[in-house]
């Protein structure tokens, strides 16, 4: 069976780093399919990579190998790892980049990549993507069991949980990332429409929390001193230039401008607080 390797890095598209990694993988596992999830993660931004991986991995077929190289600790004592789950395999540095995904997967096993048989003969201290991670992904694609790479690990590095606190009538979160269009993607999610006038929030980073109903007309979002009323189903709602709150394609609350850049308009940075006032919950659950 031909395996798919999905790549995510902060290497950009101007240099040869990604191409060289693909060349290494093809040399080990000819015919393997490589898909570029993105190579435009902000340099060394492990948290951004963790969030993008969380919101993207479910859309790939079972059996996909995710190769994630956002590695500010390359050449140090940080460990290279492979994580095996029922549906996917993840290969990455042990720096927390897999945290958000593994928080949502009950059963997995992690191994340290120490077996020299599955590395290049010469390993640099500055390009483990080429010398350790790409060979590991290719060998898994060729049929090598993750257990062959090294010892089991039970103490993986974890990132702090994104801000998402729940109080009566209010959900406090933070800005997780800002996309190419300037849309402000928050930690408030995951969200599903429950008809045309209400939503249900299943708190993504608070796994034991109950689902929260929201009447969209009563919702108020406050960010950087600006309050926006209501939640709409698409970016095209309202007039050009209108500031909007939408449910993004991956189920998280977004602040956007119709045909504009919300992050620039509001002078927003990643990590800024955002508050969703959900109004009268009792009213939301009444028929």
N, C-alpha and C positions, 0 to 999 in steps of 0.2 A: 504494500500500500504506500502510495506517495504521501509523504508528510508535508505539512505546511509549517513554515517558521515565520512568525510575525515579529518584526524588528521595531524596537523603540529605542532611540538614543537622543543625546544632545549634540551630536556631531555636526549637524547642519548638512547642507547639500553642496557646499563649495569645495570641500576637500575630498580626498580619495578614501577616507576611513571606512565609510559604509560599503563602498564597492569592494574594497579589499576583504572585508569580512564576508561578503557574499562569495567572493572568489574562493576563500578558504572553505566555506561550507560546500560549495559545489565540488571542490576537489575531494572532499571526504564522502559526501552523499550526493552523487550526480543525480540530477532530475528533481531534487527537492524544490518545492515552491517557496519563494520568499515574498512576503508581503510587507511593505513599509507602512507600519502604523503611523509613525511620525519620526522625523529626525530633527524636529525643531523645538524640542523641549528646551526651555531656557537653560543655559550652561550651569551645570551642577545643581539644578533644581530638582532634588529627589522627590519632594512633596508634590510638585506638579506632575511628575511622571507617575507617581503612585495614584493620583486621582485620575489621570487620563487612562491608565491601565484599568482601573476599576470600572470606568464608564464605557470601556471599549471591548473588553475581552469576551463578554458573553455573545457577541455577534459573530464570533469565529466558530468554525466547525469543531466538533469534539475531536480531540487528538492533536490540535494545534500546539506547537511549541512556541512559547513567548520568550524572546531574547531581549532583555531589557538592560541596556548599558548606559546608565547615568551614574557616574562613578567618580565622585570627587576624591575618594580615598584610594584610587588605583595605586598600586605599589606599596601600600602600607599593610598593616596586619589585618585589615578587614578581609572577610572570607568570601570567596566565590562560592555560589550555591546553586543547586538544582532542587526544585520542589515538585514533587509528583502528587497530582490529585486524580480523582476519578476520571475527569474529563480533559484536563490540560496538564502541560508541563511548563514550568517557569524557570528560566535561567537568568541569574542576575547577581550583582554584588549584594552581600548581606549588610545593607545600609538602611533598611526600612522601605525600600521601593516597592516591595511586595505586600506591605502591611495592610493596606485597605482591602486588597483582594482576599488575602488569607483570613482577615477578620470575618469574612462572609462565607468561608468554606470550612465546614466542620472537620473533614477528614483529609489530611495531607501528611506527607513525609518529606523532610528536607535532608539533603546530603551535602557535605562539603566537597567541592571539586578539587580533589588532591591527587587523583590517579594520573601519573605522568603519561600513561598510554593514550590518554584522550586530550592531550595538549599538543601544541606545536613543539618541535624539538628545542627551539630557542624561545624563551619567554622574556619579553621586555618588562621593564618596570613601569612603562607608561602607556601600553596599549594591550591591556588584557582582553579587550573586545575582540581583537584579532587572534591572540595567542592562547586564550583560555576559554572565553565564553562562546565564540563562534565555533571552535572545534567541538565543544561539549554539545551545543545544539545540533550540529551535524551528526554526531555520533548517536544521539538519541533518535534523530530522524532515520538513521541507518539501522536502528533496532537495538542499540545498547540500552540496557536497563539503567535507570538512574541510580540504583543501588550499587552499580559497579564503580561509581565515581569516587566514593569515599564514605566516611563514617556518617551515621545519622546525627542530625543536630536538633536539639530541643530548646535552644535559647536564641532564636533569631532576633535580630534587632527590630524594634518597633518604633514607628513614628508616633508622636503624640496624636491623640484623637482630635479631629477637627471640631471646632466649636459648634455645638448644637444643644442648647439647653431649652427645656420646656417648662413654662409656668402657665398659670391659668390665663388663657386668652392671649398668650404671647410665645413666639418661638424666636430665640436668638441664635444667629449663626454668624458666618463670616464669608468673605469673598475667597473662593478657592482658586479661581483662575479667571483670566480675561481672554476671550478668544480673538481671532484675527479681525473680527468685525467690531470689536469693542464691546461685545455683550459681556455682562458681568455675571459670572456663574457662581452661585453661592453653595454653601454646605446644606441648605435647607432642601431636603428631599428624602426619599424618592416620592414623587407625586404622580397620582393618576387622576384623570378626570372621572367623575361619577355622575355624568350627565352634563347639561349645559351650564348649570348654575352652581355647581359645587365640586370640590376636590377632596381627595383623601391623601393625607401625608403619612407615609410609613417611615419614621425617622431612621435615616440610613446609618448614622453613626451612634445610635442609641438602640441597640438590638432588642432590649427588653421593653421598650416603650410601646404603648398601645397606638394604634392608628388614630389619626386625628382628622375629623371632618372639618371642612372649611367652606363657608359660603363665599363665593368669589366677589360678590358685590360688597361684602362687609370687610374684606381683607384690606389691610393697609401695610405698606412696606416702607420702612424708614432706613435711609442709607445716606451718610455724610450730610445730615441735616435736611435732606429732601424726603418728603413723604409722598408716596404714590398710591392712589386709591385703585382697588380692584385688580383682578388678574385676568388676562385675556388669553385666547387660545393660539394666537399667531403674531408674528412680528408686524404683519400688515394691518393690524387693527389701528384705527384712528388715522390722523393726518400725518403726513410726512413731517418728521421732526418731533413727534410726540414721544414722551417718555413712557415706557410701558413695563409692566411686570408680566412675564410669560412663564410657562412650564417648558423648559428646554427639551430637546429631543432625547436626552438621557435621563429625564425625570427630575431634574433639579431646578429650583427657582432661579430665574434669570431676570436681570434688569437690562432693558434694551431701549434703543431709540429707533423708531421707524425710519429706515434709510439713513441712520446716523451712528455715531459712536458714543455709547453711554459712558464708558470709562473716562473718556476725555471730557464729556459734558459735566460729569460729577466729580472729576479729579480723584478717581478711585485707585487704590492700590490693593494688591493681594494681601489678605489678612484683615482688611477693614471690616468692622462689625456691620451686620445687617439684621434688622428686626422685622418679623412678620407678626402683625397684630391680627388675630383671626376672629375677633369679635365674640359673639355669643355662641359657644359650642352647642348649648342646648337647642338654640334655634336652628343650628346647622343640621342636627340629627332629627328634627321633627319633620314629618312628612308634609 
